[in-house]
């Protein structure tokens, strides 16, 4: 049986208690951040890959795709909708060469569609901007009467469509029901 070091035992009477090893001394926040940054800069860390991605993918591809996962030498890259997945496929060998030249041990690439700019967060700045200009805002555009049905409606809707949103909906439904007109709505 192994014996614990003397600094990890405590003697009380004839009993010997095992104590936890002494803690490492506390380090400052700057040292913690520096060690975290050093770990991120290791070649096989996703943080280092994100930082180097614009140089690896190039100025045309980098804004439209980004590394998502790096597991066991398999890098998954997400691309925006449109032709960007195909562009990544065409540039597969150049990407692998660039990754290896930068010190990343990537054995293969996988591509998937990824919407890097997801929907805005509820209550976010984008939502606030859209709502500030929305035609249904009565407090901004005022109220009026729909010329088609005579119902009270926001003046912004009538300025945009010429009638209220309910009449707009029924108009769109009618055009969708006509043969060959569904593509025009």
Residue frames as a rotation matrix with the C-alpha (Angstrom) as fourth column:
UNK 1
0.587 0.810 0.000 0.00
0.810 -0.587 0.000 0.00
0.000 0.000 -1.000 0.00
UNK 2
-0.161 -0.627 0.762 1.27
0.575 -0.687 -0.444 3.46
0.802 0.367 0.471 -0.92
UNK 3
-0.057 0.055 -0.997 1.94
0.947 -0.314 -0.072 5.95
-0.317 -0.948 -0.034 1.81
UNK 4
0.771 0.415 0.483 0.71
0.546 -0.821 -0.165 9.57
0.329 0.391 -0.860 1.53
UNK 5
-0.256 -0.864 0.434 3.29
0.401 -0.503 -0.765 12.35
0.879 -0.022 0.476 1.78
UNK 6
-0.577 -0.084 -0.812 3.70
0.816 -0.039 -0.576 13.81
0.017 -0.996 0.090 5.26
UNK 7
-0.964 0.184 -0.194 2.14
-0.162 -0.979 -0.128 17.20
-0.213 -0.092 0.973 4.30
UNK 8
-0.431 0.852 -0.296 -1.05
-0.549 0.012 0.836 15.41
0.716 0.523 0.463 3.22
UNK 9
-0.037 0.413 -0.910 -1.63
0.572 0.755 0.320 13.58
0.819 -0.509 -0.264 6.50
UNK 10
-0.106 0.082 0.991 -2.79
-0.694 -0.720 -0.015 14.81
0.713 -0.689 0.133 9.87
UNK 11
-0.552 -0.187 -0.813 -2.20
0.353 0.830 -0.431 12.91
0.755 -0.525 -0.392 13.07
UNK 12
-0.008 0.588 0.809 -4.89
-0.814 -0.474 0.336 13.03
0.581 -0.656 0.483 15.79
UNK 13
0.506 0.080 0.859 -4.07
-0.713 0.599 0.364 10.72
-0.486 -0.797 0.360 18.63
UNK 14
-0.391 -0.638 0.663 -3.22
-0.120 0.750 0.651 7.36
-0.913 0.174 -0.370 17.14
UNK 15
0.466 0.613 0.639 -5.31
0.624 0.284 -0.728 8.04
-0.627 0.738 -0.250 13.99
UNK 16
-0.692 -0.673 -0.260 -3.84
0.197 -0.524 0.829 9.36
-0.694 0.522 0.495 10.76
UNK 17
0.457 0.889 -0.040 -6.15
0.308 -0.201 -0.930 11.37
-0.834 0.413 -0.365 8.45
UNK 18
-0.412 -0.506 0.758 -5.52
0.886 -0.029 0.463 11.92
-0.212 0.862 0.460 4.77
UNK 19
0.102 0.369 -0.924 -5.79
0.164 -0.922 -0.350 15.60
-0.981 -0.115 -0.154 3.80
UNK 20
0.887 0.233 0.398 -6.32
0.432 -0.123 -0.893 17.16
-0.159 0.965 -0.210 0.40
UNK 21
-0.117 -0.968 0.223 -3.13
0.993 -0.121 -0.004 18.30
0.031 0.221 0.975 -1.32
UNK 22
-0.240 0.003 -0.971 -2.39
0.370 -0.924 -0.094 22.01
-0.897 -0.382 0.221 -0.92
UNK 23
0.754 0.594 0.279 -4.00
0.517 -0.276 -0.810 24.26
-0.405 0.755 -0.515 -3.51
UNK 24
-0.193 -0.762 0.618 -1.95
0.954 -0.293 -0.064 25.98
0.230 0.577 0.784 -6.11
UNK 25
-0.583 -0.040 -0.811 -1.49
0.434 -0.860 -0.269 29.66
-0.687 -0.509 0.519 -5.38
UNK 26
0.529 0.847 0.056 -4.12
0.577 -0.311 -0.755 31.95
-0.622 0.432 -0.653 -6.88
UNK 27
-0.628 -0.692 0.355 -3.14
0.735 -0.379 0.562 33.80
-0.255 0.614 0.747 -10.01
UNK 28
-0.523 0.380 -0.763 -4.34
-0.162 -0.923 -0.348 37.15
-0.837 -0.058 0.544 -11.25
UNK 29
0.532 0.835 0.141 -6.97
0.079 0.117 -0.990 37.64
-0.843 0.538 -0.004 -13.92
UNK 30
0.481 -0.420 -0.769 -4.35
-0.848 -0.445 -0.288 38.81
-0.221 0.791 -0.570 -16.43
UNK 31
-0.634 -0.750 0.187 -2.43
-0.698 0.659 0.279 35.54
-0.333 0.046 -0.942 -15.99
UNK 32
-0.234 0.643 0.729 -5.62
0.156 0.765 -0.624 33.49
-0.960 -0.033 -0.280 -16.40
UNK 33
0.752 0.549 -0.365 -6.52
-0.210 -0.325 -0.922 35.32
-0.624 0.770 -0.129 -19.59
UNK 34
0.080 -0.823 -0.562 -2.99
-0.983 -0.157 0.090 34.94
-0.163 0.545 -0.822 -20.92
UNK 35
-0.743 -0.345 0.573 -3.00
-0.327 0.935 0.139 31.17
-0.584 -0.084 -0.808 -20.32
UNK 36
0.205 0.893 0.401 -6.43
0.227 0.356 -0.907 30.90
-0.952 0.277 -0.130 -21.95
UNK 37
0.695 0.000 -0.719 -5.17
-0.608 -0.534 -0.588 32.82
-0.384 0.846 -0.371 -24.97
UNK 38
-0.401 -0.907 -0.130 -2.13
-0.876 0.339 0.343 30.54
-0.267 0.251 -0.930 -25.23
UNK 39
-0.515 0.290 0.806 -4.38
0.108 0.956 -0.275 27.47
-0.850 -0.055 -0.524 -25.21
UNK 40
0.593 0.801 -0.078 -6.55
0.069 -0.147 -0.987 29.01
-0.802 0.580 -0.143 -27.93
UNK 41
0.432 -0.503 -0.749 -3.51
-0.861 -0.477 -0.176 29.66
-0.269 0.720 -0.639 -30.06
UNK 42
-0.397 -0.523 0.754 -2.59
-0.236 0.852 0.467 25.99
-0.887 0.008 -0.462 -30.16
UNK 43
-0.830 -0.066 -0.553 -2.82
-0.549 -0.070 0.833 24.77
-0.094 0.995 0.022 -33.72
UNK 44
-0.775 0.549 -0.313 -5.55
0.306 0.759 0.574 22.19
0.553 0.349 -0.756 -33.11
UNK 45
-0.585 0.604 -0.541 -7.91
0.536 -0.214 -0.817 24.47
-0.609 -0.768 -0.199 -31.22
UNK 46
0.085 0.732 0.676 -11.06
0.994 -0.112 -0.005 25.84
0.072 0.672 -0.737 -32.84
UNK 47
0.730 0.148 -0.667 -10.36
0.344 -0.923 0.173 29.31
-0.590 -0.356 -0.725 -31.40
UNK 48
-0.288 -0.907 -0.307 -7.07
-0.037 -0.309 0.950 29.48
-0.957 0.285 0.056 -33.28
UNK 49
-0.595 0.136 0.792 -8.84
0.767 0.389 0.509 28.32
-0.239 0.911 -0.336 -36.42
UNK 50
0.552 0.834 0.008 -11.46
0.816 -0.538 -0.214 31.08
-0.174 0.125 -0.977 -36.12
UNK 51
0.474 -0.439 -0.764 -8.72
-0.008 -0.869 0.495 33.65
-0.881 -0.228 -0.415 -35.75
UNK 52
-0.581 -0.812 -0.057 -6.78
-0.128 0.022 0.992 32.37
-0.804 0.583 -0.117 -38.77
UNK 53
0.014 0.673 0.740 -9.86
0.645 0.559 -0.521 31.65
-0.764 0.484 -0.426 -40.92
UNK 54
0.810 0.318 -0.493 -9.82
-0.127 -0.725 -0.677 34.85
-0.573 0.611 -0.546 -43.04
UNK 55
-0.024 -0.899 -0.438 -6.22
-0.893 -0.178 0.414 34.12
-0.450 0.401 -0.798 -44.09
UNK 56
-0.646 -0.202 0.736 -6.98
-0.036 0.971 0.235 30.43
-0.762 0.126 -0.635 -44.73
UNK 57
0.080 0.807 0.585 -10.23
0.697 0.374 -0.612 30.79
-0.713 0.456 -0.532 -46.71
UNK 58
-0.732 -0.399 0.552 -9.32
0.678 -0.504 0.535 34.01
0.065 0.766 0.639 -48.48
UNK 59
-0.890 0.304 -0.341 -11.18
-0.152 -0.901 -0.405 37.28
-0.430 -0.309 0.848 -48.87
UNK 60
-0.554 0.727 -0.406 -13.90
-0.664 -0.091 0.742 35.90
0.502 0.681 0.533 -51.15
UNK 61
-0.153 0.495 -0.855 -14.88
0.199 0.863 0.465 32.77
0.968 -0.098 -0.231 -49.19
UNK 62
-0.828 -0.327 -0.455 -14.21
0.453 0.088 -0.887 33.80
0.330 -0.941 0.076 -45.58
UNK 63
-0.821 0.536 0.196 -17.18
-0.567 -0.725 -0.391 36.17
-0.067 -0.432 0.899 -45.18
UNK 64
0.030 0.908 -0.418 -19.60
-0.913 0.195 0.359 33.48
0.407 0.371 0.835 -46.38
UNK 65
0.561 0.116 -0.820 -18.37
0.081 0.978 0.194 30.45
0.824 -0.175 0.539 -44.42
UNK 66
0.088 -0.555 0.827 -16.85
-0.923 -0.358 -0.141 29.63
0.374 -0.751 -0.544 -41.07
UNK 67
-0.647 -0.368 -0.668 -15.44
-0.118 0.914 -0.389 26.66
0.754 -0.173 -0.634 -39.17
UNK 68
0.337 0.873 0.353 -18.03
-0.640 -0.062 0.766 25.03
0.690 -0.484 0.537 -36.95
UNK 69
0.868 -0.041 0.494 -16.41
-0.366 0.619 0.695 21.93
-0.335 -0.784 0.522 -35.42
UNK 70
0.087 -0.876 -0.474 -12.97
-0.772 0.241 -0.588 20.35
0.630 0.417 -0.655 -35.30
UNK 71
0.507 0.167 0.846 -13.08
-0.726 0.611 0.314 16.79
-0.464 -0.774 0.431 -34.02
UNK 72
0.369 -0.411 0.833 -10.49
0.158 0.911 0.380 14.11
-0.916 -0.009 0.401 -34.61
UNK 73
-0.678 -0.735 0.016 -8.96
0.181 -0.146 0.973 15.87
-0.713 0.662 0.232 -37.60
UNK 74
-0.361 0.653 0.666 -12.35
0.913 0.100 0.396 16.36
0.192 0.750 -0.632 -39.30
UNK 75
-0.871 0.042 -0.490 -13.21
0.102 -0.959 -0.263 20.02
-0.481 -0.279 0.831 -39.80
UNK 76
-0.055 0.915 0.400 -16.84
0.988 0.107 -0.110 20.91
-0.144 0.389 -0.910 -40.41
UNK 77
-0.942 -0.241 -0.235 -17.26
0.186 -0.954 0.234 24.19
-0.280 0.177 0.943 -42.26
UNK 78
0.040 0.999 -0.008 -20.63
0.737 -0.035 -0.675 25.93
-0.675 0.021 -0.738 -42.48
UNK 79
-0.921 -0.293 0.256 -21.49
0.386 -0.602 0.699 27.99
-0.051 0.743 0.668 -45.54
UNK 80
-0.509 0.747 -0.428 -24.22
-0.359 -0.636 -0.683 30.51
-0.782 -0.194 0.592 -46.13
UNK 81
0.313 0.704 0.637 -27.09
0.406 0.507 -0.760 29.80
-0.859 0.497 -0.127 -48.49
UNK 82
0.725 -0.049 -0.686 -26.47
-0.591 -0.555 -0.585 30.20
-0.352 0.830 -0.432 -52.18
UNK 83
0.799 -0.411 -0.439 -23.46
-0.189 0.522 -0.832 29.04
0.571 0.747 0.339 -54.18
UNK 84
0.259 -0.788 0.558 -21.06
-0.940 -0.339 -0.043 29.02
0.223 -0.513 -0.829 -51.21
UNK 85
0.493 -0.075 0.867 -21.27
-0.367 0.886 0.285 25.28
-0.789 -0.458 0.409 -50.50
UNK 86
0.911 -0.144 0.387 -20.32
0.405 0.493 -0.770 24.58
-0.080 0.858 0.507 -54.10
UNK 87
0.633 -0.720 0.284 -17.48
-0.446 -0.639 -0.627 27.11
0.633 0.270 -0.725 -53.90
UNK 88
0.282 -0.515 0.809 -16.15
-0.884 0.189 0.429 25.30
-0.373 -0.836 -0.402 -50.81
UNK 89
0.714 0.022 0.700 -16.30
0.112 0.983 -0.145 21.96
-0.691 0.182 0.700 -52.65
UNK 90
0.894 -0.378 0.241 -14.35
0.225 -0.086 -0.971 23.40
0.387 0.922 0.008 -55.57
UNK 91
0.307 -0.794 0.524 -11.74
-0.601 -0.589 -0.541 24.82
0.738 -0.149 -0.658 -53.19
UNK 92
0.986 0.162 0.044 -11.47
-0.139 0.639 0.756 21.74
0.094 -0.752 0.653 -50.94
UNK 93
0.535 -0.839 -0.095 -7.85
0.804 0.541 -0.247 20.94
0.259 0.055 0.964 -51.82
UNK 94
-0.133 -0.570 0.811 -6.72
0.190 -0.817 -0.544 24.57
0.973 0.082 0.217 -51.52
UNK 95
0.537 0.403 0.741 -8.41
-0.627 -0.397 0.670 24.84
0.564 -0.825 0.039 -48.11
UNK 96
0.966 -0.217 -0.140 -6.75
0.259 0.807 0.531 21.63
-0.002 -0.549 0.836 -46.90
UNK 97
0.176 -0.957 0.230 -3.38
0.799 0.002 -0.601 22.89
0.575 0.289 0.765 -48.12
UNK 98
-0.036 -0.141 0.989 -3.85
-0.230 -0.962 -0.145 26.26
0.973 -0.232 0.003 -46.42
UNK 99
0.838 0.404 0.367 -4.94
-0.448 0.127 0.885 24.60
0.311 -0.906 0.287 -43.18
UNK 100
0.792 -0.585 -0.178 -1.92
0.611 0.764 0.209 22.31
0.013 -0.274 0.962 -43.13
UNK 101
0.000 -0.813 0.582 0.42
0.580 -0.474 -0.662 25.18
0.815 0.338 0.471 -44.04
UNK 102
0.129 0.126 0.984 -0.86
-0.547 -0.818 0.177 27.12
0.827 -0.560 -0.036 -41.01
UNK 103
-0.782 -0.589 0.204 -0.13
-0.502 0.402 -0.766 24.13
0.369 -0.701 -0.610 -38.74
UNK 104
0.029 0.857 0.514 -3.61
-0.928 0.215 -0.305 22.62
-0.372 -0.468 0.802 -38.39
UNK 105
-0.923 -0.359 0.139 -3.67
-0.304 0.902 0.307 18.83
-0.235 0.241 -0.942 -38.52
UNK 106
0.115 0.991 -0.069 -6.90
-0.697 0.031 -0.716 18.50
-0.708 0.131 0.695 -40.50
UNK 107
-0.710 -0.386 0.588 -7.27
0.039 0.813 0.581 15.21
-0.703 0.436 -0.562 -42.37
UNK 108
-0.602 0.576 0.553 -10.62
0.767 0.223 0.602 15.93
0.224 0.786 -0.576 -44.06
UNK 109
-0.930 0.355 -0.097 -13.27
-0.326 -0.916 -0.234 18.60
-0.172 -0.186 0.967 -44.55
UNK 110
-0.442 0.884 0.151 -17.03
0.894 0.448 -0.005 18.37
-0.072 0.132 -0.989 -44.28
UNK 111
-0.979 0.148 0.140 -19.32
-0.113 -0.966 0.231 21.12
0.170 0.210 0.963 -45.52
UNK 112
-0.351 0.924 -0.148 -22.84
0.935 0.337 -0.111 21.94
-0.053 -0.178 -0.983 -44.42
UNK 113
-0.111 0.398 0.911 -25.26
0.361 -0.838 0.410 24.78
0.926 0.374 -0.051 -44.92
UNK 114
-0.231 -0.042 -0.972 -25.12
0.966 -0.132 -0.224 27.20
-0.119 -0.990 0.072 -42.04
UNK 115
0.503 0.437 0.746 -26.85
0.477 -0.860 0.182 30.52
0.721 0.265 -0.641 -41.56
UNK 116
-0.462 -0.807 -0.367 -24.14
0.776 -0.169 -0.607 32.51
0.429 -0.565 0.705 -39.83
UNK 117
-0.928 0.255 0.272 -26.44
-0.331 -0.899 -0.286 35.48
0.172 -0.355 0.919 -39.31
UNK 118
-0.672 0.699 -0.244 -29.33
0.727 0.686 -0.037 33.79
0.141 -0.202 -0.969 -37.56
UNK 119
0.264 0.834 0.485 -32.57
0.560 -0.541 0.627 35.51
0.785 0.106 -0.610 -36.82
UNK 120
-0.383 -0.420 0.823 -32.16
-0.291 -0.790 -0.539 38.53
0.877 -0.446 0.181 -34.59
UNK 121
-0.825 0.075 -0.560 -32.59
0.532 0.440 -0.724 38.11
0.192 -0.895 -0.403 -30.90
UNK 122
0.219 0.971 0.100 -36.05
0.811 -0.238 0.535 39.03
0.543 -0.037 -0.839 -29.64
UNK 123
0.871 0.159 -0.464 -35.99
0.408 -0.760 0.505 42.63
-0.273 -0.630 -0.727 -28.55
UNK 124
-0.079 -0.994 0.072 -32.72
0.833 -0.026 0.553 43.17
-0.548 0.103 0.830 -30.41
UNK 125
-0.433 -0.215 -0.875 -31.65
-0.073 -0.960 0.272 46.21
-0.898 0.181 0.400 -32.39
UNK 126
-0.998 0.067 -0.002 -32.72
0.006 0.123 0.992 44.79
0.067 0.990 -0.123 -35.77
UNK 127
-0.356 0.924 -0.137 -36.20
0.912 0.376 0.164 44.05
0.203 -0.067 -0.977 -34.48
UNK 128
-0.021 0.309 -0.951 -36.46
0.586 -0.766 -0.262 47.56
-0.810 -0.563 -0.165 -33.04
UNK 129
-0.763 -0.316 -0.564 -35.49
-0.227 -0.687 0.691 49.11
-0.606 0.655 0.452 -36.38
UNK 130
-0.860 0.502 0.095 -38.06
0.340 0.424 0.839 47.06
0.381 0.754 -0.536 -38.30
UNK 131
-0.107 0.876 -0.471 -40.78
0.993 0.075 -0.086 47.87
-0.040 -0.477 -0.878 -35.79
UNK 132
-0.361 -0.080 -0.929 -39.93
0.315 -0.948 -0.041 51.59
-0.878 -0.308 0.367 -35.84
UNK 133
-0.787 0.004 -0.617 -40.74
-0.529 -0.522 0.670 51.70
-0.319 0.853 0.413 -39.58
UNK 134
-0.815 0.481 0.325 -43.57
0.522 0.851 0.050 49.14
-0.252 0.210 -0.945 -39.64
UNK 135
-0.794 0.519 0.317 -46.64
-0.087 -0.612 0.786 50.35
0.602 0.596 0.531 -41.59
UNK 136
0.065 0.877 -0.475 -49.02
0.550 0.366 0.751 49.05
0.832 -0.310 -0.459 -38.91
UNK 137
-0.641 -0.345 -0.686 -47.69
0.767 -0.328 -0.552 51.49
-0.035 -0.880 0.474 -36.29
UNK 138
0.409 0.866 0.286 -50.61
0.813 -0.489 0.317 53.74
0.414 0.102 -0.904 -35.40
UNK 139
0.627 -0.181 -0.757 -48.52
0.515 -0.633 0.578 55.90
-0.584 -0.752 -0.304 -33.07
UNK 140
-0.492 -0.857 -0.156 -46.14
0.361 -0.363 0.859 56.76
-0.792 0.366 0.488 -35.94
UNK 141
-0.927 0.085 0.366 -48.38
0.356 -0.111 0.928 56.85
0.119 0.990 0.073 -39.03
UNK 142
-0.679 0.734 -0.002 -51.78
-0.651 -0.603 -0.461 57.63
-0.340 -0.312 0.887 -37.47
UNK 143
-0.472 0.638 0.609 -55.20
0.418 0.770 -0.482 56.15
-0.776 0.027 -0.630 -38.22
UNK 144
-0.710 0.346 -0.613 -57.39
-0.681 -0.557 0.475 56.40
-0.177 0.755 0.632 -41.26
UNK 145
0.276 0.840 0.467 -60.23
-0.426 0.543 -0.724 54.60
-0.861 0.001 0.508 -43.00
UNK 146
-0.627 -0.480 0.613 -59.62
0.253 0.619 0.743 51.92
-0.737 0.621 -0.267 -45.60
UNK 147
-0.498 0.445 -0.745 -60.95
-0.775 -0.614 0.151 53.11
-0.390 0.652 0.650 -48.97
UNK 148
-0.737 0.182 -0.651 -61.88
-0.350 0.721 0.598 49.54
0.578 0.669 -0.468 -49.93
UNK 149
-0.366 0.600 -0.712 -63.78
0.658 0.707 0.257 48.29
0.658 -0.374 -0.654 -46.84
UNK 150
0.228 0.480 0.847 -64.21
-0.143 -0.844 0.517 51.49
0.963 -0.239 -0.123 -44.81
UNK 151
0.735 0.001 -0.678 -62.74
0.612 0.427 0.666 49.97
0.290 -0.904 0.313 -41.64
UNK 152
0.832 -0.534 0.149 -60.44
-0.549 -0.757 0.355 51.99
-0.077 -0.377 -0.923 -39.41
UNK 153
0.770 -0.635 0.066 -56.84
0.634 0.748 -0.195 51.05
0.075 0.192 0.979 -40.22
UNK 154
0.165 -0.802 -0.574 -53.28
0.434 -0.463 0.772 52.36
-0.886 -0.376 0.272 -39.78
UNK 155
0.805 0.145 -0.575 -52.48
-0.335 -0.688 -0.643 55.07
-0.490 0.711 -0.505 -42.33
UNK 156
-0.210 -0.970 -0.121 -49.08
-0.767 0.086 0.636 53.44
-0.607 0.226 -0.762 -42.99
UNK 157
-0.421 0.132 0.897 -50.77
0.336 0.942 0.020 50.31
-0.842 0.310 -0.441 -44.39
UNK 158
0.640 0.745 0.188 -52.93
0.479 -0.195 -0.856 52.35
-0.601 0.638 -0.482 -46.72
UNK 159
0.548 -0.530 -0.647 -49.93
-0.679 -0.734 0.026 54.38
-0.489 0.425 -0.762 -47.90
UNK 160
-0.503 -0.814 0.289 -48.04
-0.526 0.554 0.645 51.16
-0.686 0.173 -0.707 -48.63
UNK 161
-0.801 0.194 0.566 -50.77
0.413 0.864 0.289 49.03
-0.433 0.465 -0.772 -50.20
UNK 162
-0.827 0.552 0.107 -53.62
-0.290 -0.582 0.760 51.44
0.482 0.597 0.641 -50.92
UNK 163
0.352 0.936 -0.026 -55.87
-0.428 0.185 0.885 49.61
0.833 -0.300 0.465 -48.44
UNK 164
0.391 -0.173 0.904 -55.74
-0.912 0.058 0.405 47.95
-0.123 -0.983 -0.135 -44.99
UNK 165
-0.653 -0.753 0.084 -53.88
-0.745 0.658 0.109 44.73
-0.138 0.009 -0.990 -44.22
UNK 166
-0.273 0.627 0.729 -57.11
-0.049 0.748 -0.662 42.69
-0.961 -0.217 -0.174 -44.13
UNK 167
0.782 0.520 -0.345 -58.02
-0.324 -0.134 -0.937 43.81
-0.533 0.844 0.063 -47.65
UNK 168
0.035 -0.869 -0.493 -54.40
-0.999 -0.022 -0.033 43.16
0.018 0.494 -0.869 -48.70
UNK 169
-0.666 -0.275 0.694 -54.65
-0.431 0.901 -0.056 39.61
-0.609 -0.336 -0.718 -47.37
UNK 170
0.253 0.828 0.501 -57.87
0.121 0.487 -0.865 38.90
-0.960 0.279 0.023 -49.22
UNK 171
0.710 -0.073 -0.701 -56.38
-0.662 -0.408 -0.628 40.42
-0.240 0.910 -0.338 -52.41
UNK 172
-0.376 -0.919 -0.117 -53.30
-0.923 0.361 0.129 38.20
-0.076 0.157 -0.985 -52.12
UNK 173
-0.459 0.285 0.842 -55.50
-0.131 0.915 -0.381 35.16
-0.879 -0.285 -0.382 -51.49
UNK 174
0.651 0.754 -0.089 -57.56
-0.145 0.009 -0.989 35.91
-0.745 0.657 0.115 -54.61
UNK 175
0.453 -0.542 -0.708 -54.47
-0.890 -0.223 -0.399 36.25
0.058 0.810 -0.583 -56.81
UNK 176
-0.614 -0.680 0.401 -53.05
-0.713 0.695 0.088 33.03
-0.339 -0.232 -0.912 -55.38
UNK 177
-0.094 0.683 0.724 -56.26
-0.010 0.727 -0.687 31.19
-0.996 -0.072 -0.062 -56.28
UNK 178
0.704 0.324 -0.632 -56.11
-0.590 -0.230 -0.774 32.29
-0.396 0.918 0.029 -59.95
UNK 179
0.752 -0.443 0.487 -54.38
0.541 0.838 -0.072 29.76
-0.376 0.318 0.870 -62.25
UNK 180
0.258 -0.784 0.564 -50.80
0.837 -0.110 -0.536 30.80
0.483 0.611 0.628 -63.02
UNK 181
0.442 -0.037 0.896 -50.89
-0.159 -0.987 0.038 33.73
0.883 -0.159 -0.442 -60.60
UNK 182
0.960 -0.063 -0.274 -49.52
0.280 0.328 0.902 31.96
0.033 -0.943 0.332 -57.52
UNK 183
0.139 -0.990 0.022 -45.95
0.989 0.138 -0.058 32.77
0.054 0.030 0.998 -58.62
UNK 184
-0.093 -0.153 0.984 -46.64
0.431 -0.897 -0.099 36.51
0.898 0.415 0.149 -58.79
UNK 185
0.845 0.506 0.175 -47.48
0.067 -0.424 0.903 37.06
0.531 -0.751 -0.392 -55.11
